[in-house]
């Protein structure tokens, strides 16, 4: 039996970042991955489901539980910051994501007073392209070897 790599995409507010990531993953990998949309609010989850996620769940309990059930977690760096996204990322969510054994691919985008030194301020489409085309393939290859 062949297993799919399970990817959680976590986003909040209007899920513009999460939706862009999911669309790009679907464009490159089609149905070779199982994508879970984990929204900090119902609108975010709904938008990510429309973008092509297989499953969706909303809120603190969903993020905390699912962070331990996936192979890869993708989202903005804000998902590691307590009370980010205008309070939508709870301390428990940030703790669950940070503690998860899943590989984390984080985009250096946040409205919080945080600067990641050494990172160029690229626009979202360029960051998503780099994430999906440069970083995700190696992780997918390794995960597929483990799961086969």
Sine and cosine of phi, psi and omega as CSV:
sin_phi,cos_phi,sin_psi,cos_psi,sin_omega,cos_omega
0.00,0.00,0.74,-0.67,0.00,-1.00
-1.00,-0.09,0.75,-0.66,0.00,-1.00
-0.98,-0.21,0.56,-0.83,0.07,-1.00
-1.00,0.01,0.56,-0.83,0.13,-0.99
-0.94,0.33,0.76,-0.64,-0.04,-1.00
-0.99,-0.16,0.86,-0.50,-0.04,-1.00
-0.91,-0.42,0.78,-0.62,0.14,-0.99
-0.98,-0.17,0.79,-0.62,0.13,-0.99
-0.95,-0.32,0.87,-0.50,-0.06,-1.00
-0.93,-0.36,0.77,-0.64,0.05,-1.00
-0.39,-0.92,0.19,-0.98,-0.01,-1.00
-0.67,-0.74,-0.30,-0.95,-0.04,-1.00
0.73,0.68,-0.89,-0.46,-0.03,-1.00
-1.00,-0.09,0.01,1.00,0.05,-1.00
0.88,0.48,0.52,0.86,0.05,-1.00
-0.88,0.48,-0.65,0.76,0.00,-1.00
-0.94,0.35,-0.78,0.63,-0.02,-1.00
-0.86,0.50,-0.66,0.76,0.01,-1.00
-0.91,0.42,-0.66,0.75,0.03,-1.00
-0.89,0.46,-0.65,0.76,0.01,-1.00
-0.90,0.44,-0.73,0.68,-0.03,-1.00
-0.89,0.45,-0.71,0.71,0.02,-1.00
-0.85,0.53,-0.68,0.74,-0.03,-1.00
-0.93,0.36,-0.66,0.75,0.05,-1.00
-0.88,0.48,-0.69,0.73,0.02,-1.00
-0.90,0.44,-0.63,0.77,0.01,-1.00
-0.88,0.48,-0.66,0.75,-0.07,-1.00
-1.00,0.08,-0.70,0.71,-0.15,-0.99
-0.97,-0.26,-0.13,0.99,-0.02,-1.00
0.84,0.55,-0.78,-0.63,-0.02,-1.00
-0.99,-0.17,0.38,0.93,0.01,-1.00
-0.99,0.16,-0.01,1.00,0.04,-1.00
-0.75,-0.66,0.39,-0.92,0.14,-0.99
-0.96,-0.30,0.89,-0.45,-0.06,-1.00
-0.96,-0.29,0.81,-0.59,0.08,-1.00
-0.97,-0.26,0.82,-0.57,0.08,-1.00
-1.00,0.01,0.91,-0.42,0.03,-1.00
-0.92,-0.39,0.97,-0.25,-0.05,-1.00
-0.99,-0.16,0.57,-0.82,0.10,-1.00
-0.98,0.21,-0.20,0.98,0.08,-1.00
-0.54,-0.84,0.26,-0.97,-0.09,-1.00
-0.91,0.41,-0.58,0.82,0.02,-1.00
-0.90,0.44,-0.70,0.72,0.02,-1.00
-0.87,0.49,-0.72,0.70,0.01,-1.00
-0.87,0.49,-0.72,0.69,0.00,-1.00
-0.87,0.50,-0.67,0.74,0.01,-1.00
-0.91,0.41,-0.63,0.77,0.01,-1.00
-0.94,0.33,-0.55,0.84,0.09,-1.00
-0.91,0.43,-0.67,0.74,0.05,-1.00
-0.88,0.47,-0.51,0.86,-0.01,-1.00
-0.97,0.26,-0.22,0.98,0.08,-1.00
0.81,-0.58,0.15,0.99,0.05,-1.00
-0.92,0.40,0.53,-0.85,0.03,-1.00
-0.96,0.27,-0.63,0.77,-0.06,-1.00
-0.64,-0.77,0.34,-0.94,0.03,-1.00
-0.56,-0.83,0.52,-0.85,0.06,-1.00
-0.51,-0.86,0.40,-0.91,-0.15,-0.99
-0.78,-0.63,0.64,-0.77,0.21,-0.98
0.99,-0.14,0.01,-1.00,-0.10,-1.00
-0.86,0.52,-0.76,0.65,-0.05,-1.00
-0.87,0.49,-0.68,0.73,-0.01,-1.00
-0.89,0.45,-0.73,0.68,-0.01,-1.00
-0.90,0.44,-0.71,0.71,-0.03,-1.00
-0.89,0.46,-0.67,0.74,0.00,-1.00
-0.95,0.32,-0.76,0.65,-0.12,-0.99
-0.94,0.33,-0.44,0.90,0.01,-1.00
-0.85,0.53,-0.48,0.88,0.02,-1.00
-1.00,-0.03,0.04,1.00,-0.07,-1.00
-0.93,-0.37,0.01,1.00,-0.11,-0.99
-0.90,-0.44,0.26,-0.96,0.02,-1.00
-1.00,0.00,-0.55,0.83,-0.07,-1.00
-0.68,-0.74,0.67,-0.74,0.12,-0.99
-0.89,-0.45,0.78,-0.63,0.00,-1.00
-0.81,-0.58,0.64,-0.77,0.07,-1.00
0.13,-0.99,-0.05,-1.00,0.08,-1.00
-0.96,0.29,0.39,-0.92,-0.02,-1.00
-0.86,0.52,-0.35,0.94,0.01,-1.00
-0.84,0.54,-0.40,0.92,-0.03,-1.00
-0.93,0.36,-0.14,0.99,0.08,-1.00
-0.98,-0.20,0.06,1.00,-0.09,-1.00
-0.92,-0.39,0.90,-0.44,0.03,-1.00
-0.84,0.55,0.71,-0.71,0.04,-1.00
0.93,0.38,0.28,0.96,0.08,-1.00
-0.94,0.34,0.12,-0.99,-0.02,-1.00
0.82,0.58,0.74,0.67,0.02,-1.00
0.86,0.51,0.59,0.81,0.05,-1.00
1.00,-0.03,-0.04,1.00,-0.03,-1.00
-0.94,0.34,-0.50,0.87,0.04,-1.00
-1.00,0.00,0.96,-0.29,-0.03,-1.00
-0.98,0.20,0.33,-0.94,0.08,-1.00
-0.82,0.58,-0.61,0.79,0.01,-1.00
-0.91,0.42,-0.62,0.78,0.04,-1.00
-0.90,0.44,-0.75,0.66,-0.01,-1.00
-0.86,0.50,-0.65,0.76,0.02,-1.00
-0.91,0.42,-0.70,0.71,-0.02,-1.00
-0.90,0.43,-0.67,0.74,0.02,-1.00
-0.92,0.40,-0.74,0.67,-0.02,-1.00
-0.89,0.45,-0.53,0.85,-0.04,-1.00
-1.00,0.05,-0.24,0.97,-0.04,-1.00
-0.89,0.45,0.59,-0.80,0.06,-1.00
-0.98,0.18,-0.08,1.00,0.03,-1.00
-0.89,0.45,0.53,-0.85,0.14,-0.99
-0.92,0.39,0.69,-0.72,-0.01,-1.00
-0.92,-0.39,0.81,-0.58,0.11,-0.99
-0.92,-0.40,0.95,-0.33,-0.12,-0.99
-0.90,-0.43,0.71,-0.70,0.07,-1.00
-1.00,0.02,0.68,-0.73,-0.06,-1.00
-0.98,0.20,0.84,0.55,0.00,-1.00
-0.87,-0.50,0.80,-0.60,0.04,-1.00
-0.29,-0.96,0.50,-0.87,0.13,-0.99
-0.99,-0.12,0.02,1.00,0.02,-1.00
-0.97,0.24,0.32,-0.95,0.01,-1.00
-0.97,0.23,0.89,0.45,-0.03,-1.00
-0.76,-0.65,0.72,-0.70,0.09,-1.00
-0.83,-0.55,0.80,-0.60,0.09,-1.00
-1.00,-0.04,0.95,-0.31,-0.09,-1.00
-0.93,0.36,0.69,-0.73,0.04,-1.00
1.00,-0.03,0.05,1.00,-0.01,-1.00
-0.96,-0.28,0.79,-0.62,0.03,-1.00
-0.96,0.28,0.61,-0.79,-0.02,-1.00
-0.99,0.17,0.93,0.36,0.01,-1.00
-0.97,0.24,0.47,-0.88,0.06,-1.00
-0.94,0.33,0.38,-0.92,-0.06,-1.00
-0.78,0.63,-0.74,0.67,-0.02,-1.00
-0.85,0.53,-0.61,0.79,0.02,-1.00
-0.93,0.37,-0.65,0.76,0.02,-1.00
-0.90,0.43,-0.68,0.74,0.01,-1.00
-0.90,0.43,-0.67,0.74,0.05,-1.00
-0.86,0.52,-0.72,0.69,0.00,-1.00
-0.90,0.44,-0.67,0.74,0.01,-1.00
-0.86,0.52,-0.78,0.63,-0.10,-0.99
-0.98,0.21,-0.58,0.82,-0.08,-1.00
-1.00,-0.01,-0.47,0.88,-0.07,-1.00
-0.96,-0.29,-0.69,0.72,-0.13,-0.99
-1.00,-0.06,-0.67,0.74,-0.06,-1.00
-0.92,0.40,-0.62,0.79,-0.04,-1.00
-0.84,0.54,-0.68,0.74,0.00,-1.00
-0.91,0.41,-0.68,0.73,0.02,-1.00
-0.91,0.42,-0.67,0.75,0.03,-1.00
-0.88,0.48,-0.68,0.74,0.00,-1.00
-0.87,0.49,-0.73,0.68,0.00,-1.00
-0.90,0.43,-0.69,0.73,-0.01,-1.00
-0.91,0.42,-0.64,0.77,0.01,-1.00
-0.90,0.44,-0.62,0.79,0.04,-1.00
-0.90,0.43,-0.65,0.76,0.00,-1.00
-0.92,0.40,-0.64,0.77,-0.10,-0.99
-0.99,0.15,-0.32,0.95,-0.05,-1.00
-0.98,0.22,0.00,0.00,0.00,0.00
